[in-house]
Every structure is written in structure tokens, then in C-alpha cells.
């Protein structure tokens, strides 16, 4: 039997191949390059060990084989980590540096623990290779005992650049050099990378996107100041000037095909120009124009990140920002005055402020209906000073008055300008109290109001800190079908903020989400999967989900679900399986490979990517198990 006929040699060949894959990865050119190069260098030093084992005729013992199998899984985790930190936005990688450092430390621990399982004295290797392997093991042991801290100067520079309106040019220059974003081409690639991240976020971008766009603009300005002749020298190829720029498809409204001025996200995750999609909804449509999926709700969430990127693109290309969308907006004839009845509204406000309990209840009910009727009323009612009075009524002992007040605030919050007024009136804690202890109708409308307010990023923090998430989870478990959907929508939007992911997981959201996911007839599978996909991106969320035996139901959704649900299920599978041999083994035993192959060929673009990534992990572990 030749060396390659020996299963032990096949195992060694797989290890050698893993090292070659890691060695073939490109040089890291972002803030993680020190962590990247240290880990890659140590791993490559194991190559002589695997080459000698591959050429050996000696059969390996069970203890050695077990250790080498663990090492293959660990090396795959190394490859996944190195690939992930070397792709995408350099600014994003810098903002995530502390998280990335922890991930490198976890992988280092995994390698060291795998090496501990290999008895070197049982290996048929030369003394020189054994000494080198033991030295490499010692390096991993020392690295395991400490965690590399991020570049302190980079952290300080990033903090100053984010905080100050006009940071010192020396700081921006240092950032450009550290992030290797010092040339026009570098900045152009970074702009494209941020844009790709926004599009791939599926309409739920992380809080850091606005910061990334802001920092990119600052760095671009510093490059222009340092190189005033940039535009002339770069010509049409430059980042900042184009004679006839082609508008990116993702910046065009799918309805009007024009550059968007006020992009908003509908419940399916698609983005449209506000005036165009509002006209579509006002016409009575209940579906997404692009995907034809039924809309779970008609709330429009501002896509601030895309709006910022459009502004940056316009500035970079010397194009004036779009001022209107004439093809979509319904224009009113006559003057620009409001159609609301100011006298009637003022009379209702007088009753709110001075009337008895019955008059207050009736006035709140009428304001609720007026605010629902049209946009002019929402502006007039808020302008007349109704919001603070309605907030006071949230504490009314009369349940019907409380219902009217919270629903009136919900209707008023549809107007973007009213959201800030509602929050500034101190409404969030009172709305959360209604969510906790009001009637079922009041709780449902409180959840919907919190969702509406949470489209403003800073409100996500305040709502989470006010204790809304446990109350929303309670409504998700015990509410009516409508209440469950309102709660799920609010939880989804709040969980875009990292801190609220932790709050949701610690409040016990995963078990009810898994129950909803397994109840195919309950009508909540879409919402449960969307929230799980967000939570799985956080380490605590990933751990909590992995403890709930999720793999069978996720594979079933990938096999039979809707396109969006298959995509989200594949995303959760990828988060769970990356670096987790147990989840991979369960998925393999359940026949996930064939199902994922089909998804990688016929799914959405994001589903294809996620399915392909899980397939790669499954194929590697299958090669190990088959030995």
C-alpha cells in the first residue's frame, strides 16, 4: 500500500491543503493586518509537519487521528476568519477592530487546544520537524495567554474623527495611511465596498454604516486637500469627477428609475423613493412593486445610509443633489396651504387640557381619527401642541382614553417631523408602560408606535434602555395575531442596534422565536426567521440559538420555504456552522448538502452566497469524517 492509499496520509494531505489555501490568501491591507499576519505566519510554520506525515508509510493511532481531525476544523476556522477580515470595507474593519481581535484570540485558542491533542512522540517525523512543531505550539500557547490589543493610536484617531466636525488634517492623514486609503483608487474601492455592504444588508443596515459614510467623506476631503490636482490628473477615472457618470442601479427608484432623493425601506427590504411608494400605497396596493410579496405592514423606514451614500456619490461626481421626484408625487392644486380645520383641532386640544375625563376621552378619540385621515392633519395637530397633552393621557386610569392617546401618537408619528417632538415630550417611557400593562389594543398600538419611532437610529437606544424589549417579547408570546406581528416588527427594527441584540437574547427571545418558526401554520415564520438572522450575527445570539436545536427546522425551511425565508435560514445556518464542528456534523447527518446545493443554484444572490459558504464547510468536515 503506497503512502496515498493510507487514510492517515489522506488526513495529512487535507491538512497540507488547508495550509496551502491559507498561504495563498492575499496580503491583508487594512487595520487587522498585524493580527492577520501573525496568525497566518504561525499557521504556515506547521506545513513541514503535514508534509512529512503525508509522505510517511506509518499508520497513525486513533489519538493522533483525533487530534489531527480537530486541527482540520480549527484550520478551516482560520481560513474563514482570514477571508472575512480581508474583504469589504477597510473603515468597517477598523470600527470592528476590538471584535476582530477577540475572534483572532478565539481561533488561536482553538488551534492551541487542537495541538494539545496530538502526541508528538507517536509521530513518524524528523527531530528537526518535531522541534519546529513544538516551538510553533509554544507560540500558540503564549498567544492564547494574551489577547492582542488594537492599535491605540488608530482607536484614538477614529474616535476624534467621528466626534469632531473638522478634525485636524494630521489625524486624517494618519488614518488614511493606517487604513491604506491614501489614494484616489483606494477611496474609490472603499466607496464601492461600503455600497456593496449596504445593498447586501437586505434593508437592515447596522448602525455603523452612517459612521462609515461620514468617515469616508472626511478622508476624501483630506486627500483632496493634500493633492489639489487630483481631479485634473485622474480625469474620468477619478473618484471625484466623471464627465457622464452612470447612476448605480441601487441608487435609482425601481418605480421611477430616477435617482432617489428620499429613499425608504418597505417591509420586504426593498428601497423606493418615498413619494413613489407612497403613491403606490395610497392607490390601495398591499404588495411590494418589485417582488410582488405581500407587505407585512405599510410603514416606511428611511434608508439613511443609502441616502448618505447617494449624497456622497453626487458630490464625488459633481452632480447636484436631486430635489424632487416629479413623476411620482401627487401635486395639490391651489395654494400650498394645509387642508386641516385648525379651529376644530384647537377646540379638541382645549378639551384635552381642561375637560373632564369623558371629554378628554372623546377628544383623544377624535384626534386619533383625524391624525389617521391625512398628512395635513398630522402636521396641524402636532403644530397646535397636541403631542405633550396626548403623552400625559398615556398615564390615564381610563383604558379607553389610554388607547386613544397611544393610537393618536402612532398616527402622528407617521410624519417624520413629529417623531422628534414625541420623543422630546418624554413619551418613550410612558409608551413602554402602556406596552407592559395596557389593554391588548393599547399594547398592540404601543408596539407599533415604538417601531415607528425606532426608525430614527438614536431612538433605538432610548427605546431599548427604557425596557421595551422584554415587554415586546411578552406581546410576541401572548398577543393576538396582529399584536404578535407588531411586536416582531418592533423587535426586528430595534435589534439592528447591537446593544438591543444583547437585551433581546438575555430577555429570552430565542425560545419563543423557535416556537414560532416551528409552527408553520401560525403565520409568524417570516418574522421569526428575520429576527433570528439578525441575532445570529451576535456571539450571544449565536450561542442562544445553537442551544435550541435549530438545525433540523432551518434545513426544512431551506428545503420548503419562500425565497426570502430560505435566504434567512441559510444565513442563520452559516452563522451557526462557522467554526462549530457540532452544528456542521448535525447538518451533514440531516442531508443538508444536497438541499444547499439546490439553493446555491436557484436561490437569491444572498442565499447563493450563504449556501455556498456552508457547503464549503460541510465538504471539508465530510472529508475528515470519511477517513
C-alpha positions as CSV (number, residue, x, y, z in Angstrom):
1,X,0.0,0.0,0.0
2,X,1.5,3.3,-1.1
3,X,1.5,6.4,1.1
4,X,-1.6,8.0,-0.5
5,X,-3.5,4.7,-0.1
6,X,-3.2,5.1,3.7
7,X,-6.2,7.0,5.3
8,X,-3.7,8.7,7.7
9,X,-1.8,10.1,4.7
10,X,-5.1,11.4,3.2
11,X,-5.7,13.2,6.5
12,X,-2.2,14.7,6.4
13,X,-2.9,15.8,2.8
14,X,-6.0,17.6,3.8
15,X,-4.1,19.4,6.4
16,X,-1.3,20.3,3.9
17,X,-4.0,21.5,1.5
18,X,-5.6,23.7,4.2
19,X,-2.1,25.3,4.9
20,X,-1.7,25.9,1.1
21,X,-5.1,27.6,1.0
22,X,-4.2,29.9,3.9
23,X,-0.8,30.6,2.3
24,X,-2.5,31.6,-0.9
25,X,-4.7,34.2,0.7
26,X,-3.8,37.8,-0.4
27,X,-1.9,40.1,1.9
28,X,-4.1,42.0,4.3
29,X,-4.3,45.7,3.7
30,X,-6.5,47.0,6.5
31,X,-6.4,47.7,10.2
32,X,-6.3,44.0,11.0
33,X,-3.1,43.3,9.1
34,X,-1.0,42.7,12.3
35,X,-3.4,40.2,13.7
36,X,-3.8,38.7,10.2
37,X,-0.1,38.3,9.5
38,X,0.8,36.9,13.0
39,X,-1.9,34.2,12.8
40,X,-1.1,33.3,9.1
41,X,2.7,33.2,9.9
42,X,2.3,30.8,12.8
43,X,-0.1,28.5,10.9
44,X,2.3,28.3,7.9
45,X,5.0,27.1,10.2
46,X,3.0,23.8,10.6
47,X,3.4,23.0,7.0
48,X,6.6,20.8,7.3
49,X,4.8,18.6,9.9
50,X,2.0,17.8,7.5
51,X,4.3,17.3,4.5
52,X,6.3,14.7,6.4
53,X,3.2,12.9,7.7
54,X,1.8,12.9,4.1
55,X,4.9,11.0,2.9
56,X,5.0,8.6,5.8
57,X,4.1,4.9,5.5
58,X,3.3,4.6,9.2
59,X,-0.3,4.2,10.3
60,X,-1.4,6.8,12.7
61,X,-3.0,5.9,16.0
62,X,-6.5,6.9,17.0
63,X,-5.3,9.5,19.4
64,X,-3.2,11.2,16.7
65,X,-6.0,11.0,14.1
66,X,-8.5,12.5,16.6
67,X,-6.1,15.4,17.2
68,X,-5.5,16.0,13.5
69,X,-9.2,16.0,12.8
70,X,-9.7,18.7,15.4
71,X,-6.9,20.6,13.8
72,X,-8.5,20.5,10.3
73,X,-11.7,22.1,11.8
74,X,-9.5,24.7,13.5
75,X,-7.6,25.5,10.3
76,X,-10.9,25.9,8.5
77,X,-11.9,28.4,11.1
78,X,-8.6,30.2,10.5
79,X,-9.3,30.4,6.8
80,X,-12.8,31.7,7.3
81,X,-11.6,34.3,9.7
82,X,-8.7,35.5,7.4
83,X,-11.0,35.7,4.4
84,X,-13.7,37.7,6.3
85,X,-11.3,40.3,7.7
86,X,-9.6,40.8,4.4
87,X,-12.8,41.6,2.4
88,X,-15.1,44.6,2.2
89,X,-14.7,48.0,3.8
90,X,-11.4,48.9,5.5
91,X,-13.3,51.5,7.6
92,X,-15.7,48.8,8.7
93,X,-12.8,46.6,9.7
94,X,-11.3,49.4,11.7
95,X,-14.5,50.1,13.5
96,X,-14.8,46.4,14.3
97,X,-11.2,46.0,15.5
98,X,-11.9,45.1,19.1
99,X,-14.4,42.4,18.0
100,X,-12.0,41.2,15.4
101,X,-9.2,40.9,18.0
102,X,-11.5,38.7,20.1
103,X,-12.2,36.5,17.1
104,X,-8.5,36.1,16.4
105,X,-7.9,35.1,20.0
106,X,-10.7,32.5,19.9
107,X,-9.2,30.9,16.8
108,X,-5.8,31.0,18.4
109,X,-7.2,29.1,21.4
110,X,-8.9,26.6,19.0
111,X,-5.5,25.9,17.2
112,X,-3.6,25.6,20.5
113,X,-6.2,23.2,22.0
114,X,-6.1,21.1,18.9
115,X,-2.3,20.9,19.0
116,X,-2.5,19.8,22.7
117,X,-4.4,16.7,21.5
118,X,-1.6,15.5,19.2
119,X,1.1,13.3,20.9
120,X,4.2,14.3,19.0
121,X,6.2,11.3,20.3
122,X,3.8,9.0,18.3
123,X,4.5,10.7,15.0
124,X,6.9,9.4,12.4
125,X,8.7,12.7,11.8
126,X,12.2,14.0,11.9
127,X,13.7,15.5,15.0
128,X,14.0,18.9,13.2
129,X,10.3,19.0,12.3
130,X,9.3,17.9,15.8
131,X,11.3,20.7,17.4
132,X,9.8,23.2,15.0
133,X,6.3,22.0,15.7
134,X,6.8,22.2,19.4
135,X,8.2,25.7,19.0
136,X,5.1,26.7,17.0
137,X,2.9,25.1,19.6
138,X,4.7,27.2,22.3
139,X,4.0,30.3,20.2
140,X,0.3,29.5,20.1
141,X,0.3,28.8,23.8
142,X,1.8,32.2,24.6
143,X,-0.6,33.9,22.2
144,X,-3.5,32.1,23.9
145,X,-2.4,33.5,27.2
146,X,-2.8,37.1,26.0
147,X,-5.1,39.0,23.6
148,X,-3.5,41.4,21.2
149,X,-4.9,44.9,21.9
150,X,-5.9,47.1,18.9
151,X,-3.6,49.9,17.8
152,X,-4.3,52.5,20.4
153,X,-3.3,55.4,18.1
154,X,-5.8,54.2,15.5
155,X,-8.5,53.8,18.1
156,X,-7.9,57.4,19.3
157,X,-7.8,58.8,15.8
158,X,-11.0,57.1,14.8
159,X,-12.7,58.4,18.0
160,X,-11.6,62.0,17.2
161,X,-12.5,61.8,13.6
162,X,-16.0,60.6,14.5
163,X,-16.6,63.2,17.2
164,X,-15.1,66.4,15.8
165,X,-16.7,68.3,12.9
166,X,-13.4,69.4,11.5
167,X,-10.7,67.0,12.8
168,X,-7.0,68.0,12.4
169,X,-5.7,67.3,9.0
170,X,-2.7,65.4,10.6
171,X,-5.2,62.9,12.2
172,X,-7.0,62.3,8.9
173,X,-3.7,61.8,7.1
174,X,-2.6,59.3,9.8
175,X,-5.9,57.5,9.4
176,X,-5.5,57.4,5.6
177,X,-2.1,55.8,6.0
178,X,-3.1,53.3,8.7
179,X,-6.1,52.2,6.7
180,X,-4.3,52.4,3.4
181,X,-6.8,54.7,2.0
182,X,-4.4,57.4,0.8
183,X,-5.1,57.4,-2.9
184,X,-8.0,58.1,-5.2
185,X,-8.2,54.5,-6.3
186,X,-8.1,53.3,-2.6
187,X,-11.0,55.6,-1.8
188,X,-13.0,54.6,-4.9
189,X,-12.7,50.9,-3.9
190,X,-13.7,51.8,-0.3
191,X,-16.8,53.6,-1.6
192,X,-17.8,50.6,-3.7
193,X,-17.2,48.3,-0.7
194,X,-19.4,50.3,1.6
195,X,-22.1,50.5,-1.1
196,X,-22.0,46.7,-1.5
197,X,-22.3,46.2,2.2
198,X,-25.4,48.4,2.3
199,X,-27.1,46.5,-0.5
200,X,-26.2,43.1,0.9
201,X,-27.7,44.1,4.3
202,X,-31.2,43.5,2.9
203,X,-32.6,46.8,4.1
204,X,-31.4,46.4,7.7
205,X,-28.0,48.1,7.8
206,X,-26.1,48.2,11.1
207,X,-25.6,51.5,13.0
208,X,-22.0,51.7,11.8
209,X,-22.9,52.4,8.2
210,X,-23.7,56.1,8.7
211,X,-20.3,56.4,10.6
212,X,-18.5,54.7,7.7
213,X,-20.0,57.1,5.2
214,X,-19.1,60.1,7.3
215,X,-15.5,58.9,7.8
216,X,-15.1,58.2,4.1
217,X,-16.2,61.7,3.3
218,X,-13.6,63.1,5.8
219,X,-10.8,61.0,4.3
220,X,-11.8,62.0,0.8
221,X,-11.7,65.7,1.8
222,X,-8.2,65.3,3.3
223,X,-6.9,63.6,0.2
224,X,-8.2,66.4,-2.0
225,X,-6.6,69.0,0.3
226,X,-3.3,67.1,0.2
227,X,-3.5,66.6,-3.6
228,X,-5.3,69.6,-5.0
229,X,-4.5,68.5,-8.6
230,X,-6.2,65.1,-8.1
231,X,-9.2,65.8,-10.3
232,X,-7.2,67.1,-13.2
233,X,-4.6,64.3,-13.1
234,X,-7.1,61.5,-12.7
235,X,-9.5,62.6,-15.4
236,X,-12.6,60.5,-16.0
237,X,-11.1,57.6,-13.9
238,X,-11.1,59.6,-10.6
239,X,-13.3,59.1,-7.7
240,X,-14.4,62.7,-7.6
241,X,-15.1,63.7,-11.2
242,X,-16.8,62.0,-14.1
243,X,-18.0,63.6,-17.3
244,X,-21.0,61.4,-17.8
245,X,-21.4,59.3,-14.6
246,X,-23.7,56.3,-14.8
247,X,-26.2,56.3,-11.9
248,X,-25.8,53.0,-10.0
249,X,-28.9,50.9,-10.3
250,X,-29.2,50.7,-6.5
251,X,-29.5,54.5,-6.3
252,X,-32.5,54.5,-8.7
253,X,-36.0,54.1,-7.5
254,X,-37.4,50.8,-9.0
255,X,-40.7,52.7,-9.8
256,X,-39.5,55.9,-11.4
257,X,-36.0,54.8,-12.4
258,X,-34.7,58.2,-11.2
259,X,-32.0,59.0,-8.7
260,X,-33.6,58.8,-5.2
261,X,-33.9,61.9,-3.0
262,X,-35.6,60.3,0.0
263,X,-35.1,56.5,-0.1
264,X,-37.3,54.5,2.2
265,X,-37.5,50.8,3.0
266,X,-40.7,48.7,2.9
267,X,-41.3,45.6,4.9
268,X,-39.8,43.3,2.2
269,X,-36.5,45.1,2.5
270,X,-36.7,46.8,-0.9
271,X,-35.9,50.5,-1.1
272,X,-38.0,53.1,-3.1
273,X,-38.3,56.9,-3.4
274,X,-40.7,57.9,-0.7
275,X,-43.2,59.8,-2.9
276,X,-43.3,56.9,-5.4
277,X,-44.0,54.1,-3.0
278,X,-46.5,56.3,-1.0
279,X,-48.5,56.9,-4.2
280,X,-48.5,53.1,-4.8
281,X,-49.7,52.5,-1.3
282,X,-52.3,55.3,-1.5
283,X,-53.7,53.6,-4.6
284,X,-54.6,50.6,-2.3
285,X,-51.8,48.2,-3.2
286,X,-50.7,45.9,-0.5
287,X,-47.7,44.3,-2.2
288,X,-44.1,45.3,-2.9
289,X,-43.9,46.6,-6.5
290,X,-40.6,44.9,-7.2
291,X,-41.0,41.4,-5.6
292,X,-44.8,41.2,-5.5
293,X,-44.6,39.9,-1.9
294,X,-47.4,40.9,0.4
295,X,-46.3,43.7,2.7
296,X,-46.4,42.8,6.4
297,X,-47.1,46.5,7.2
298,X,-47.1,49.8,5.3
299,X,-44.6,51.7,7.5
300,X,-41.8,53.3,5.5
301,X,-38.4,53.2,7.1
302,X,-36.0,55.9,6.0
303,X,-32.8,54.4,4.5
304,X,-30.4,57.0,5.9
305,X,-27.3,55.0,4.9
306,X,-28.3,54.8,1.2
307,X,-29.3,58.5,1.3
308,X,-25.9,59.4,2.7
309,X,-24.2,57.3,0.0
310,X,-26.2,58.9,-2.7
311,X,-25.2,62.3,-1.4
312,X,-21.6,61.2,-1.3
313,X,-21.8,59.9,-4.9
314,X,-23.4,63.1,-6.1
315,X,-20.7,65.2,-4.5
316,X,-18.0,62.9,-5.8
317,X,-19.3,63.2,-9.4
318,X,-20.1,66.9,-9.3
319,X,-23.8,66.3,-9.5
320,X,-26.4,68.4,-7.8
321,X,-28.5,66.5,-5.2
322,X,-31.9,65.5,-6.5
323,X,-34.6,68.0,-5.4
324,X,-37.8,66.3,-6.3
325,X,-39.4,63.2,-7.9
326,X,-41.8,64.8,-10.3
327,X,-43.1,61.6,-11.9
328,X,-44.4,60.2,-8.6
329,X,-45.6,62.9,-6.3
330,X,-49.3,63.9,-6.2
331,X,-49.4,67.7,-6.6
332,X,-52.2,69.6,-5.0
333,X,-53.8,72.4,-6.9
334,X,-54.1,75.9,-5.5
335,X,-52.0,77.3,-2.7
336,X,-49.6,75.4,-0.6
337,X,-51.8,75.8,2.5
338,X,-53.0,73.0,4.7
339,X,-56.4,71.4,4.3
340,X,-56.9,70.8,8.0
341,X,-59.6,72.5,10.2
342,X,-57.4,74.4,12.7
343,X,-60.4,75.8,14.7
344,X,-61.7,72.3,15.3
345,X,-58.3,71.0,16.3
346,X,-57.8,73.8,18.7
347,X,-61.2,73.1,20.3
348,X,-60.2,69.4,20.8
349,X,-56.9,70.5,22.4
350,X,-58.8,72.7,24.8
351,X,-60.9,69.7,25.9
352,X,-57.7,67.6,26.3
353,X,-56.2,70.2,28.5
354,X,-59.2,71.3,30.5
355,X,-62.1,68.9,30.0
356,X,-63.3,66.2,32.4
357,X,-62.4,62.5,31.8
358,X,-65.3,61.9,29.4
359,X,-64.4,65.0,27.3
360,X,-60.7,64.0,27.3
361,X,-61.6,60.5,26.1
362,X,-63.8,61.8,23.3
363,X,-61.3,64.5,22.2
364,X,-58.4,61.9,22.1
365,X,-60.6,59.6,20.0
366,X,-61.4,62.4,17.5
367,X,-57.7,63.4,17.3
368,X,-56.9,59.7,16.7
369,X,-59.2,59.6,13.7
370,X,-58.1,63.0,12.3
371,X,-54.4,62.0,12.6
372,X,-55.2,58.8,10.7
373,X,-57.1,60.6,7.9
374,X,-54.3,62.6,6.1
375,X,-50.9,64.1,6.2
376,X,-52.1,67.7,6.6
377,X,-53.9,66.8,9.8
378,X,-50.8,65.2,11.3
379,X,-48.9,68.4,10.7
380,X,-51.7,70.7,12.1
381,X,-52.4,68.6,15.2
382,X,-48.7,68.5,16.1
383,X,-48.2,72.1,15.4
384,X,-51.1,73.0,17.6
385,X,-49.4,71.4,20.6
386,X,-51.3,68.2,20.9
387,X,-48.4,65.8,21.5
388,X,-47.5,66.8,25.1
389,X,-51.2,66.6,26.0
390,X,-51.5,63.1,24.5
391,X,-48.4,61.9,26.2
392,X,-49.9,63.0,29.6
393,X,-53.0,60.9,28.8
394,X,-50.9,57.7,28.3
395,X,-51.0,57.6,32.2
396,X,-54.8,57.9,32.3
397,X,-56.5,55.3,34.5
398,X,-59.2,55.1,31.8
399,X,-58.2,52.3,29.5
400,X,-60.1,53.7,26.5
401,X,-58.5,57.1,26.9
402,X,-55.1,55.4,27.0
403,X,-55.9,53.5,23.8
404,X,-57.0,56.7,22.0
405,X,-53.9,58.6,23.2
406,X,-51.3,55.9,22.2
407,X,-53.0,55.3,18.8
408,X,-53.2,59.1,18.1
409,X,-49.4,59.3,18.8
410,X,-48.9,56.3,16.5
411,X,-50.8,58.1,13.7
412,X,-48.9,61.3,14.3
413,X,-45.6,59.5,14.2
414,X,-46.1,58.7,10.5
415,X,-44.9,62.2,9.9
416,X,-41.1,62.2,10.2
417,X,-41.0,65.6,11.8
418,X,-43.4,64.5,14.6
419,X,-41.1,61.7,15.7
420,X,-38.7,64.0,17.4
421,X,-41.5,66.0,19.0
422,X,-43.0,62.8,20.5
423,X,-39.6,61.7,21.9
424,X,-38.8,65.1,23.3
425,X,-42.1,65.2,25.1
426,X,-40.8,62.2,27.1
427,X,-43.2,59.7,25.5
428,X,-41.0,56.6,25.3
429,X,-41.1,55.5,29.0
430,X,-44.9,56.1,29.0
431,X,-45.4,54.2,25.8
432,X,-43.4,51.3,27.3
433,X,-45.6,51.4,30.4
434,X,-48.7,51.1,28.1
435,X,-47.0,48.2,26.3
436,X,-46.5,46.4,29.7
437,X,-49.9,47.0,31.3
438,X,-52.4,48.5,28.9
439,X,-55.3,46.7,27.2
440,X,-54.5,44.4,24.3
441,X,-55.4,47.1,21.7
442,X,-53.3,49.7,23.6
443,X,-50.4,47.3,23.8
444,X,-50.5,46.5,20.1
445,X,-50.6,50.1,19.2
446,X,-47.8,50.9,21.7
447,X,-45.6,48.3,19.9
448,X,-46.4,49.8,16.5
449,X,-45.6,53.3,17.9
450,X,-42.2,52.1,19.2
451,X,-41.5,50.6,15.8
452,X,-42.4,53.9,14.1
453,X,-40.1,55.9,16.5
454,X,-37.3,53.4,16.2
455,X,-36.7,54.2,12.5
456,X,-34.6,57.1,13.9
457,X,-31.4,55.4,15.0
458,X,-30.8,57.3,18.2
459,X,-34.3,56.3,19.3
460,X,-33.4,52.6,19.1
461,X,-31.0,53.1,22.0
462,X,-33.6,55.0,24.1
463,X,-36.4,52.5,23.5
464,X,-34.1,49.6,24.4
465,X,-32.9,51.3,27.5
466,X,-36.5,52.1,28.6
467,X,-37.2,48.3,29.0
468,X,-39.3,47.9,25.9
469,X,-37.8,44.6,24.7
470,X,-39.0,42.2,27.5
471,X,-42.5,43.7,27.1
472,X,-42.4,43.2,23.3
473,X,-41.3,39.6,23.8
474,X,-44.2,39.1,26.1
475,X,-46.6,40.5,23.5
476,X,-44.9,38.3,20.9
477,X,-45.8,35.3,23.0
478,X,-49.2,36.2,24.3
479,X,-50.7,38.7,21.8
480,X,-53.3,38.4,19.1
481,X,-52.0,37.6,15.6
482,X,-51.8,41.4,14.9
483,X,-50.1,42.0,18.2
484,X,-47.5,39.4,17.5
485,X,-46.7,40.9,14.2
486,X,-46.5,44.4,15.7
487,X,-44.1,43.1,18.4
488,X,-42.0,41.2,15.9
489,X,-41.7,44.2,13.6
490,X,-40.6,46.4,16.5
491,X,-38.1,43.8,17.8
492,X,-36.6,43.4,14.4
493,X,-36.0,47.1,13.9
494,X,-34.7,47.6,17.5
495,X,-32.3,44.7,17.1
496,X,-30.5,46.4,14.3
497,X,-28.7,48.2,17.1
498,X,-26.1,45.9,18.7
499,X,-26.9,46.7,22.3
500,X,-30.5,45.7,21.7
501,X,-29.5,42.3,20.3
502,X,-27.9,41.5,23.7
503,X,-31.0,42.8,25.5
504,X,-33.3,40.6,23.4
505,X,-31.2,37.5,23.8
506,X,-30.9,38.0,27.6
507,X,-34.6,38.6,27.9
508,X,-35.2,35.1,26.4
509,X,-36.3,35.8,22.9
510,X,-34.8,32.8,21.2
511,X,-37.2,30.1,22.6
512,X,-40.4,31.9,21.5
513,X,-38.8,32.6,18.1
514,X,-38.0,28.9,17.7
515,X,-41.6,28.0,18.6
516,X,-42.9,30.5,16.0
517,X,-40.5,29.1,13.5
518,X,-41.6,25.5,14.0
519,X,-45.3,26.5,13.8
520,X,-45.7,26.6,10.0
521,X,-49.4,27.4,10.3
522,X,-49.0,30.2,12.8
523,X,-48.2,32.9,10.2
524,X,-45.1,34.1,12.0
525,X,-42.3,32.1,10.3
526,X,-41.2,35.1,8.2
527,X,-40.9,37.4,11.2
528,X,-39.2,34.8,13.4
529,X,-36.5,34.0,10.8
530,X,-35.8,37.6,10.0
531,X,-35.1,38.3,13.7
532,X,-33.1,35.1,14.1
533,X,-30.9,36.2,11.1
534,X,-30.1,39.4,12.9
535,X,-29.5,37.9,16.3
536,X,-27.2,35.1,14.8
537,X,-24.7,37.8,13.8
538,X,-24.0,38.5,17.5
539,X,-22.0,36.0,19.6
540,X,-24.5,35.7,22.4
541,X,-27.3,35.4,19.9
542,X,-25.5,32.7,18.0
543,X,-24.9,30.7,21.3
544,X,-28.5,31.0,22.4
545,X,-29.8,29.8,19.0
546,X,-27.4,26.9,18.9
547,X,-28.8,25.7,22.3
548,X,-32.3,25.4,20.9
549,X,-31.7,22.5,18.4
550,X,-32.2,24.8,15.4
551,X,-30.5,22.8,12.6
552,X,-33.4,20.5,11.7
553,X,-36.0,23.3,11.3
554,X,-33.6,25.6,9.5
555,X,-32.8,22.8,7.0
556,X,-36.5,22.2,6.5
557,X,-37.1,25.9,5.8
558,X,-34.2,25.9,3.3
559,X,-35.9,23.0,1.6
560,X,-39.5,24.2,1.5
561,X,-39.7,27.9,2.5
562,X,-40.3,31.1,0.5
563,X,-37.3,32.7,-1.3
564,X,-36.8,35.2,1.5
565,X,-37.1,32.6,4.2
566,X,-34.7,30.2,2.5
567,X,-32.2,33.1,2.3
568,X,-32.6,34.0,6.0
569,X,-32.4,30.3,7.1
570,X,-29.2,29.8,5.1
571,X,-27.8,33.0,6.7
572,X,-28.6,31.6,10.2
573,X,-27.1,28.2,9.3
574,X,-23.9,29.9,8.1
575,X,-23.6,31.9,11.4
576,X,-24.1,28.8,13.5
577,X,-21.8,26.4,11.5
578,X,-18.8,28.7,11.0
579,X,-16.3,27.4,13.4
580,X,-18.7,24.9,15.1
581,X,-18.0,21.3,14.2
582,X,-21.0,20.0,16.1
583,X,-23.5,22.1,14.1
584,X,-21.8,21.1,10.9
585,X,-22.0,17.4,11.9
586,X,-25.7,17.7,12.6
587,X,-26.4,19.5,9.3
588,X,-24.4,16.8,7.4
589,X,-26.3,14.0,9.1
590,X,-29.6,15.6,8.1
591,X,-28.7,15.7,4.5
592,X,-28.1,19.5,4.3
593,X,-25.6,19.2,1.5
594,X,-28.0,18.3,-1.3
595,X,-30.5,20.9,-0.2
596,X,-27.9,23.6,0.0
597,X,-26.6,22.7,-3.4
598,X,-30.0,23.4,-4.9
599,X,-30.2,26.7,-3.0
600,X,-26.8,27.7,-4.3
601,X,-28.0,27.3,-7.8
602,X,-31.6,28.6,-7.6
603,X,-31.8,31.0,-4.6
604,X,-31.5,34.7,-4.3
605,X,-28.0,36.2,-4.7
606,X,-27.5,36.4,-0.9
607,X,-28.9,32.9,-0.4
608,X,-26.5,31.5,-3.0
609,X,-23.5,33.1,-1.2
610,X,-24.6,31.8,2.2
611,X,-25.4,28.3,0.9
612,X,-22.1,28.1,-0.9
613,X,-20.2,29.1,2.3
614,X,-22.0,26.4,4.3
615,X,-21.4,23.8,1.6
616,X,-17.6,24.5,1.7
617,X,-17.6,23.9,5.4
618,X,-19.7,20.7,5.0
619,X,-17.4,19.3,2.3
620,X,-14.3,19.9,4.5
621,X,-15.8,18.1,7.5
622,X,-17.1,15.3,5.3
623,X,-13.5,14.7,4.1
624,X,-12.4,14.4,7.7
625,X,-15.2,12.1,8.9
626,X,-14.8,9.8,5.9
627,X,-11.2,8.9,6.8
